[in-house]
Amino acid sequence: MGKKYGFSFSWKRALGLSAAKGRLSRKIGIPSTRSGRQRKVGRAAGCLVIFGIFSTMGVPFALAAALGYFAG
């Protein structure tokens, strides 16, 4: 591989492929890197877990209210 002395050349950056790829991924909303896609899926899964917790917590209260347990 050879030594790198603080300077490296990337033909992809020189041709503008990296910038085009970044613009496309921002436009369509899907990250182009593997770690970015995994982060996006993880965020969505976290939101689903929180939604699931709150939606299942509401079921007993709705059932109790329907049965009249909260009527004074």
DRENLO-444114 format. One line per field, with one value per atom (N, C-alpha, C, O, CB): residue in one letter; residue number from 1; x, y, z; atom name. Coordinates in nm, 3 decimals. Glycine has a CB too. Example, Ala and Ser with C-alpha at 12.3 -4.5 7.8 and 13.67 -1.06 7.14 Angstrom:
type <- (A;A;A;A;A;S;S;S;S;S)
seq <- (1;1;1;1;1;2;2;2;2;2)
c1 <- (1.319;1.230;1.320;1.424;1.131;1.285;1.367;1.290;1.341;1.408)
c2 <- (-0.569;-0.450;-0.330;-0.332;-0.447;-0.225;-0.106;0.003;0.114;-0.060)
c3 <- (0.780;0.780;0.780;0.846;0.905;0.708;0.714;0.787;0.804;0.572)
atom <- (N;CA;C;O;CB;N;CA;C;O;CB)
//
This chain:
type <- (M;M;M;M;M;G;G;G;G;G;K;K;K;K;K;K;K;K;K;K;Y;Y;Y;Y;Y;G;G;G;G;G;F;F;F;F;F;S;S;S;S;S;F;F;F;F;F;S;S;S;S;S;W;W;W;W;W;K;K;K;K;K;R;R;R;R;R;A;A;A;A;A;L;L;L;L;L;G;G;G;G;G;L;L;L;L;L;S;S;S;S;S;A;A;A;A;A;A;A;A;A;A;K;K;K;K;K;G;G;G;G;G;R;R;R;R;R;L;L;L;L;L;S;S;S;S;S;R;R;R;R;R;K;K;K;K;K;I;I;I;I;I;G;G;G;G;G;I;I;I;I;I;P;P;P;P;P;S;S;S;S;S;T;T;T;T;T;R;R;R;R;R;S;S;S;S;S;G;G;G;G;G;R;R;R;R;R;Q;Q;Q;Q;Q;R;R;R;R;R;K;K;K;K;K;V;V;V;V;V;G;G;G;G;G;R;R;R;R;R;A;A;A;A;A;A;A;A;A;A;G;G;G;G;G;C;C;C;C;C;L;L;L;L;L;V;V;V;V;V;I;I;I;I;I;F;F;F;F;F;G;G;G;G;G;I;I;I;I;I;F;F;F;F;F;S;S;S;S;S;T;T;T;T;T;M;M;M;M;M;G;G;G;G;G;V;V;V;V;V;P;P;P;P;P;F;F;F;F;F;A;A;A;A;A;L;L;L;L;L;A;A;A;A;A;A;A;A;A;A;A;A;A;A;A;L;L;L;L;L;G;G;G;G;G;Y;Y;Y;Y;Y;F;F;F;F;F;A;A;A;A;A;G;G;G;G;G)
seq <- (1;1;1;1;1;2;2;2;2;2;3;3;3;3;3;4;4;4;4;4;5;5;5;5;5;6;6;6;6;6;7;7;7;7;7;8;8;8;8;8;9;9;9;9;9;10;10;10;10;10;11;11;11;11;11;12;12;12;12;12;13;13;13;13;13;14;14;14;14;14;15;15;15;15;15;16;16;16;16;16;17;17;17;17;17;18;18;18;18;18;19;19;19;19;19;20;20;20;20;20;21;21;21;21;21;22;22;22;22;22;23;23;23;23;23;24;24;24;24;24;25;25;25;25;25;26;26;26;26;26;27;27;27;27;27;28;28;28;28;28;29;29;29;29;29;30;30;30;30;30;31;31;31;31;31;32;32;32;32;32;33;33;33;33;33;34;34;34;34;34;35;35;35;35;35;36;36;36;36;36;37;37;37;37;37;38;38;38;38;38;39;39;39;39;39;40;40;40;40;40;41;41;41;41;41;42;42;42;42;42;43;43;43;43;43;44;44;44;44;44;45;45;45;45;45;46;46;46;46;46;47;47;47;47;47;48;48;48;48;48;49;49;49;49;49;50;50;50;50;50;51;51;51;51;51;52;52;52;52;52;53;53;53;53;53;54;54;54;54;54;55;55;55;55;55;56;56;56;56;56;57;57;57;57;57;58;58;58;58;58;59;59;59;59;59;60;60;60;60;60;61;61;61;61;61;62;62;62;62;62;63;63;63;63;63;64;64;64;64;64;65;65;65;65;65;66;66;66;66;66;67;67;67;67;67;68;68;68;68;68;69;69;69;69;69;70;70;70;70;70;71;71;71;71;71;72;72;72;72;72)
c1 <- (0.081;0.000;0.086;0.041;-0.093;0.197;0.279;0.242;0.134;0.268;0.335;0.314;0.233;0.241;0.448;0.154;0.078;0.140;0.162;-0.075;0.168;0.233;0.139;0.179;0.355;0.016;-0.076;-0.149;-0.227;-0.004;-0.126;-0.192;-0.233;-0.151;-0.100;-0.356;-0.400;-0.491;-0.560;-0.473;-0.491;-0.569;-0.685;-0.667;-0.481;-0.803;-0.921;-0.980;-1.025;-1.026;-0.980;-1.035;-1.186;-1.242;-1.001;-1.252;-1.398;-1.432;-1.527;-1.455;-1.353;-1.378;-1.340;-1.407;-1.299;-1.234;-1.190;-1.295;-1.312;-1.057;-1.365;-1.468;-1.604;-1.698;-1.482;-1.615;-1.740;-1.841;-1.958;-1.802;-1.797;-1.890;-1.936;-2.053;-1.824;-1.846;-1.883;-1.989;-2.085;-1.759;-1.972;-2.070;-2.205;-2.310;-2.019;-2.202;-2.327;-2.400;-2.523;-2.300;-2.324;-2.384;-2.446;-2.555;-2.277;-2.376;-2.430;-2.555;-2.652;-2.326;-2.556;-2.675;-2.794;-2.906;-2.648;-2.770;-2.877;-2.933;-3.055;-2.827;-2.846;-2.894;-2.973;-3.071;-2.777;-2.932;-3.008;-3.143;-3.243;-2.930;-3.146;-3.270;-3.374;-3.491;-3.243;-3.331;-3.427;-3.448;-3.541;-3.380;-3.360;-3.380;-3.327;-3.357;-3.521;-3.248;-3.190;-3.038;-2.980;-3.236;-2.972;-2.827;-2.757;-2.806;-2.777;-2.644;-2.574;-2.474;-2.426;-2.503;-2.442;-2.347;-2.422;-2.537;-2.255;-2.355;-2.416;-2.448;-2.557;-2.324;-2.355;-2.380;-2.492;-2.569;-2.251;-2.503;-2.612;-2.748;-2.844;-2.592;-2.754;-2.881;-2.916;-3.033;-2.872;-2.816;-2.842;-2.889;-2.979;-2.718;-2.830;-2.875;-3.019;-3.097;-2.785;-3.053;-3.190;-3.290;-3.396;-3.200;-3.258;-3.347;-3.358;-3.466;-3.296;-3.246;-3.247;-3.333;-3.404;-3.107;-3.326;-3.409;-3.556;-3.637;-3.375;-3.589;-3.730;-3.777;-3.891;-3.748;-3.692;-3.730;-3.750;-3.841;-3.623;-3.665;-3.680;-3.812;-3.878;-3.565;-3.851;-3.979;-4.095;-4.195;-3.993;-4.082;-4.189;-4.202;-4.313;-4.163;-4.089;-4.093;-4.163;-4.249;-3.949;-4.126;-4.189;-4.339;-4.420;-4.123;-4.375;-4.517;-4.590;-4.701;-4.533;-4.526;-4.587;-4.610;-4.712;-4.501;-4.513;-4.527;-4.644;-4.727;-4.397;-4.649;-4.757;-4.893;-4.993;-4.730;-4.898;-5.028;-5.078;-5.199;-5.018;-4.987;-5.033;-5.065;-5.145;-4.928;-5.003;-5.037;-5.177;-5.246;-4.934;-5.217;-5.347;-5.464;-5.576;-5.354;-5.442;-5.550;-5.616;-5.739;-5.496;-5.541;-5.610;-5.689;-5.797;-5.508;-5.635;-5.708;-5.836;-5.939;-5.619;-5.830;-5.950;-6.053;-6.173;-5.914;-6.008;-6.100;-6.163;-6.283;-6.025;-6.084;-6.137;-6.237;-6.340;-6.022;-6.208;-6.300;-6.430;-6.538;-6.236;-6.420;-6.540;-6.626;-6.749;-6.501;-6.561;-6.636;-6.686;-6.761;-6.548;-6.649;-6.703;-6.624;-6.678;-6.840;-6.498;-6.420;-6.381;-6.353;-6.296;-6.379;-6.338;-6.459;-6.441;-6.251;-6.579;-6.698;-6.712;-6.714;-6.826;-6.721;-6.725;-6.846;-6.865;-6.711)
c2 <- (-0.118;0.000;0.125;0.223;-0.001;0.133;0.253;0.355;0.351;0.315;0.447;0.549;0.664;0.698;0.600;0.723;0.844;0.959;0.949;0.827;1.068;1.182;1.301;1.414;1.222;1.277;1.387;1.433;1.528;1.501;1.368;1.404;1.277;1.187;1.492;1.269;1.153;1.203;1.304;1.048;1.133;1.173;1.077;0.955;1.178;1.132;1.049;1.087;1.200;1.066;0.993;1.022;1.040;1.111;0.909;0.978;0.995;1.138;1.197;0.895;1.193;1.331;1.428;1.529;1.365;1.396;1.483;1.492;1.598;1.433;1.383;1.382;1.429;1.446;1.242;1.450;1.499;1.390;1.419;1.596;1.266;1.156;1.158;1.130;1.022;1.192;1.194;1.300;1.275;1.221;1.418;1.525;1.489;1.515;1.657;1.429;1.390;1.285;1.288;1.338;1.191;1.085;1.145;1.105;0.980;1.242;1.308;1.387;1.382;1.399;1.460;1.537;1.444;1.473;1.622;1.333;1.239;1.178;1.168;1.127;1.138;1.076;1.175;1.136;1.018;1.302;1.402;1.428;1.449;1.533;1.425;1.453;1.342;1.371;1.470;1.217;1.106;1.066;0.991;0.986;1.116;1.089;0.956;0.914;1.096;0.888;0.760;0.775;0.806;0.644;0.754;0.768;0.668;0.557;0.749;0.709;0.623;0.531;0.436;0.706;0.557;0.471;0.367;0.386;0.554;0.257;0.148;0.192;0.163;0.026;0.262;0.305;0.408;0.410;0.364;0.492;0.589;0.523;0.563;0.686;0.422;0.347;0.276;0.273;0.246;0.218;0.149;0.247;0.214;0.075;0.367;0.468;0.508;0.525;0.590;0.524;0.565;0.459;0.491;0.593;0.333;0.222;0.214;0.189;0.088;0.234;0.230;0.339;0.316;0.242;0.460;0.570;0.537;0.561;0.700;0.482;0.448;0.339;0.343;0.403;0.240;0.132;0.187;0.143;0.021;0.282;0.342;0.416;0.409;0.437;0.485;0.556;0.458;0.483;0.645;0.346;0.246;0.185;0.158;0.137;0.163;0.106;0.203;0.162;0.075;0.330;0.429;0.439;0.445;0.568;0.439;0.444;0.320;0.330;0.454;0.204;0.080;0.082;0.035;-0.038;0.136;0.143;0.233;0.196;0.194;0.351;0.444;0.393;0.414;0.580;0.327;0.279;0.163;0.151;0.235;0.077;-0.033;0.016;-0.046;-0.143;0.127;0.183;0.243;0.243;0.289;0.293;0.358;0.261;0.299;0.443;0.137;0.039;0.011;0.015;-0.093;-0.016;-0.041;0.079;0.064;-0.080;0.200;0.319;0.339;0.376;0.443;0.315;0.329;0.224;0.253;0.315;0.104;-0.002;0.031;0.011;-0.137;0.082;0.118;0.232;0.233;0.159;0.327;0.439;0.390;0.437;0.550;0.296;0.243;0.164;0.163;0.155;0.097;0.018;0.102;0.052;-0.094;0.229;0.320;0.325;0.370;0.282;0.281;0.284;0.425;0.448;0.200;0.518;0.655;0.745;0.864;0.712;0.692;0.774;0.797;0.701;0.706;0.921;0.959;0.915;0.939;1.103)
c3 <- (0.000;0.000;0.000;-0.059;0.118;0.055;0.048;0.154;0.213;-0.089;0.177;0.279;0.224;0.106;0.333;0.311;0.276;0.353;0.474;0.310;0.286;0.348;0.363;0.336;0.267;0.406;0.429;0.304;0.309;0.487;0.194;0.069;-0.002;-0.021;-0.022;-0.041;-0.119;-0.230;-0.215;-0.029;-0.339;-0.454;-0.471;-0.464;-0.581;-0.493;-0.516;-0.652;-0.671;-0.401;-0.743;-0.876;-0.869;-0.952;-0.974;-0.771;-0.758;-0.717;-0.769;-0.656;-0.623;-0.583;-0.694;-0.714;-0.456;-0.767;-0.876;-0.987;-1.048;-0.934;-1.012;-1.116;-1.064;-1.142;-1.175;-0.935;-0.878;-0.846;-0.822;-0.972;-0.846;-0.817;-0.671;-0.641;-0.848;-0.580;-0.438;-0.411;-0.338;-0.351;-0.470;-0.450;-0.511;-0.452;-0.509;-0.629;-0.694;-0.613;-0.600;-0.837;-0.558;-0.477;-0.350;-0.309;-0.440;-0.289;-0.170;-0.199;-0.123;-0.110;-0.311;-0.348;-0.373;-0.331;-0.473;-0.443;-0.473;-0.345;-0.329;-0.566;-0.254;-0.131;-0.045;0.019;-0.050;-0.043;0.031;-0.035;0.034;0.041;-0.166;-0.238;-0.217;-0.194;-0.387;-0.225;-0.210;-0.064;-0.033;-0.289;0.026;0.168;0.215;0.327;0.200;0.134;0.173;0.173;0.069;0.078;0.287;0.291;0.199;0.178;0.433;0.143;0.049;0.117;0.056;-0.055;0.243;0.313;0.395;0.434;0.405;0.419;0.494;0.637;0.688;0.495;0.701;0.839;0.845;0.942;0.901;0.744;0.740;0.727;0.792;0.626;0.643;0.629;0.758;0.797;0.514;0.825;0.952;1.059;1.137;0.999;1.063;1.158;1.132;1.225;1.152;1.004;0.969;1.010;1.065;0.816;0.986;1.024;1.176;1.230;0.966;1.245;1.391;1.451;1.548;1.444;1.392;1.440;1.421;1.510;1.367;1.306;1.279;1.374;1.422;1.132;1.400;1.491;1.632;1.703;1.491;1.674;1.806;1.818;1.921;1.835;1.713;1.715;1.723;1.792;1.590;1.654;1.657;1.796;1.842;1.554;1.863;1.997;2.092;2.171;2.048;2.085;2.172;2.143;2.235;2.155;2.015;1.978;2.031;2.082;1.825;2.019;2.067;2.217;2.266;2.031;2.290;2.436;2.474;2.557;2.501;2.413;2.448;2.401;2.469;2.388;2.288;2.241;2.327;2.349;2.095;2.375;2.461;2.601;2.670;2.467;2.644;2.776;2.775;2.877;2.818;2.661;2.654;2.653;2.688;2.532;2.614;2.603;2.738;2.746;2.544;2.846;2.974;3.024;3.081;3.080;3.002;3.047;2.967;3.023;3.036;2.838;2.755;2.794;2.798;2.605;2.823;2.864;3.000;3.019;2.872;3.093;3.225;3.212;3.280;3.320;3.126;3.108;3.043;3.078;3.021;2.952;2.886;2.983;2.972;2.769;3.078;3.177;3.292;3.377;3.231;3.298;3.400;3.528;3.629;3.431;3.529;3.651;3.693;3.811;3.635;3.599;3.632;3.657;3.684;3.520;3.648;3.672;3.822;3.899;3.612;3.863;4.004;4.069;4.189;4.022)
atom <- (N;CA;C;O;CB;N;CA;C;O;CB;N;CA;C;O;CB;N;CA;C;O;CB;N;CA;C;O;CB;N;CA;C;O;CB;N;CA;C;O;CB;N;CA;C;O;CB;N;CA;C;O;CB;N;CA;C;O;CB;N;CA;C;O;CB;N;CA;C;O;CB;N;CA;C;O;CB;N;CA;C;O;CB;N;CA;C;O;CB;N;CA;C;O;CB;N;CA;C;O;CB;N;CA;C;O;CB;N;CA;C;O;CB;N;CA;C;O;CB;N;CA;C;O;CB;N;CA;C;O;CB;N;CA;C;O;CB;N;CA;C;O;CB;N;CA;C;O;CB;N;CA;C;O;CB;N;CA;C;O;CB;N;CA;C;O;CB;N;CA;C;O;CB;N;CA;C;O;CB;N;CA;C;O;CB;N;CA;C;O;CB;N;CA;C;O;CB;N;CA;C;O;CB;N;CA;C;O;CB;N;CA;C;O;CB;N;CA;C;O;CB;N;CA;C;O;CB;N;CA;C;O;CB;N;CA;C;O;CB;N;CA;C;O;CB;N;CA;C;O;CB;N;CA;C;O;CB;N;CA;C;O;CB;N;CA;C;O;CB;N;CA;C;O;CB;N;CA;C;O;CB;N;CA;C;O;CB;N;CA;C;O;CB;N;CA;C;O;CB;N;CA;C;O;CB;N;CA;C;O;CB;N;CA;C;O;CB;N;CA;C;O;CB;N;CA;C;O;CB;N;CA;C;O;CB;N;CA;C;O;CB;N;CA;C;O;CB;N;CA;C;O;CB;N;CA;C;O;CB;N;CA;C;O;CB;N;CA;C;O;CB;N;CA;C;O;CB;N;CA;C;O;CB;N;CA;C;O;CB;N;CA;C;O;CB;N;CA;C;O;CB;N;CA;C;O;CB;N;CA;C;O;CB;N;CA;C;O;CB;N;CA;C;O;CB;N;CA;C;O;CB)
//
